[in-house]
Amino acid sequence: MKVIHNINDFPRELASAVSVGTFDGVHKGHQAIIRRMTDIAEQNGLVSVILTFDPHPRYALKKDDDKLKLLSTTAEKIALLERAGVDYAVLINFSEEFARISYEEFIKDYLSDRLHARFIVIGFDHRFGSKRSGDHLKLIDSKEKYGFSVVEILAQNDDGSAISSTRIRKYIENQQVEQANKLLNYTYSIGGTVVRGTNTGTKLGFPTANLCVDDTCKLIPANGVYVVKVKIKNVFYYGMCNIGFKPTFEKQALTIETHIFDFNKDIYGQYIRISFISFMRDEQKFEHISLLKAQLEIDKQTIIKKINESRP
């Protein structure tokens, strides 16, 4: 997949099938749109193009609002789009100025003139242009003028509710990572650099990798203990991850600590990725360190048993 940061660099000789959106998380709903778009592109001798935004529009328009955390960083989104089979990812620098562009100007200048769209595949609820005034009906009104066809993808449902990035975020914020993974169609993960901590885990006999997440916009799962899979230099290990403030110890900052099973190498300063398989229990305060150590051993043996039972 080719990534284009300036839309003017899109090859003039290529015609395209295009979809537009933030695509946060590239979840099952997004994947349905992408599959339809790539199929259309292949059937009609076109290239498939995702037009997306960096930063997320809300960060550009509500700069003082830091409540929104994202399912995917820009780098993660690009990797997910590539995995989905997209030919080109075109990143628009979303700004207040860009937000003032009318839907008519967006259709003409961006979709038609610059991306040479012959098909536009759009989600049922997508809005674009100034004040979000553009939608699939506006595209249909413009299709004869600009020579493209419009394909609307209806809501992708799960248990009777539409799959959305907002819904998935709520699951992750409420410890429901298994439900989130089902809607994502992959295991939710965070990546970052291993940093030095207080060595509390080592003293307890459970050394941990302390993660510093690279992107402050990334959504961190709710506090608690999770069954995880850890990727280190393209090798995967199982482990258990605690997110929280270590209440057994006084005045602790929020940490993301992972005890990696069958692993004892020095990985300080290395990049690792933690995938959240399932939630295990809430973070607890223990009256004595020996009780915490005993619980950690119970957690580890419970997880190992689950892993062994799940293997063919």
Residue, then its C-alpha position, 0 to 999 in steps of 0.5 A: m500500500k502506498v501512503i500519500h500525505n499530500i493529495n496533490d501527489f496522487p498519480r494523475e493517470l490513475a482512476s479510483a474507487v474511493s471511501v472517505g472517513t476517519f476509520d478509527g480502529v478499522h473495525k468490522g463495519h469499516q472492513a465491510i466498506i473496504r471489501r466492497m471498495t476493493d472488489i469494485a476497484e478490481q472488477n473495474g480496473l481501478v485503484s482502491v483509495i481510502l481518504t482519511f484524516d490526521p489528526h482526527p477531526r475532533y482534535a483539530l476542532k476541539k483542541d481543549d477537549d482531551k476526552l476522546k481517545l482513539l482505537s488506532t494511532t495513525a501508524e496503526k490505522i495505516a497498518l490495518l488499511e494495508r492488511a485490508g488490501v487497500d492500494y492507497a491511503v491518502l492522509i488529509n491534514f484536518s484543520e479548521e480551514f479544511a473543516r470550512i470546505s463546502y461539501e460541493e468543493f470537497i466532491k469536486d476538488y478532492l474526490s473528482d479532480r484529485l482522486h479521479a473517483r469513478f466509484i465512491v463507497i460510503g458508510f450509511d452515516h458518513r458526513f463530510g464538508s462544512k457543518r457535516s452537510g454532505d452525505h450519500l444523497k449529496l453524492i448521488d446528486s453529483k454523480e452525473k456531473y462528475g461521472f462517478s457511481v455511489v455505493e452506500i454500505l448499510a450499517q453492519n450489525d452485531d446483536g441488533s446494534a450497529i458496529s461503531s468506533t464509539r461502541i467499541r471504545k465504550y467496551i474497552e473503557n468498561q473492561q469488556v475487551e472480548q466484546a471489543n475484539k469481536l467487533l474489531n475482528y482482531t485483538y485490541s493492542i497497545g504499543g510502546t517502549v519498555v521503561r524502568g519501574t520500581n522493580t516491585g514485580t521483581k521483588l515479588g517474583f513476578p518481574t514486569a515490563n513497564l510500558c510507556v505508550d508512544d501516543t497520548c491519544k491512544l485508548i488505554p483499557a480500563n484498570g484491571v488485570y488482563v490476559v495478554k499476548v506480547k509481541i517482542k521482535n516478532v515473537f509472541y509470548y503470553g502474559m498477564c497485564n495489570i493496568g492501574f495504580k498498584p493500590t497495595f503500595e502508596k502513592q503510585a502513578l498509573t502503570i501498565e505492567t506485564h508479567i511475560f511468561d517464560f521470558n527473562k531477557d532484558i528488554y529495557g528501551q525496546y518497543i513491544r506490543i500488548s494484545f488484550i485477550s480477555f479481562m480477568r479481575d479488578e485491581q485490588k488492594f491487599e493488606h499484606i504483600s504476601l497476599l498480593k504475591a499469592q494472588l499473582e500466583i493464582d492469576k498466573q496458574t489460572i491463565i496458563k490453564k486457560i491457554n493450555e485448554s484453548r490450544p488444539 
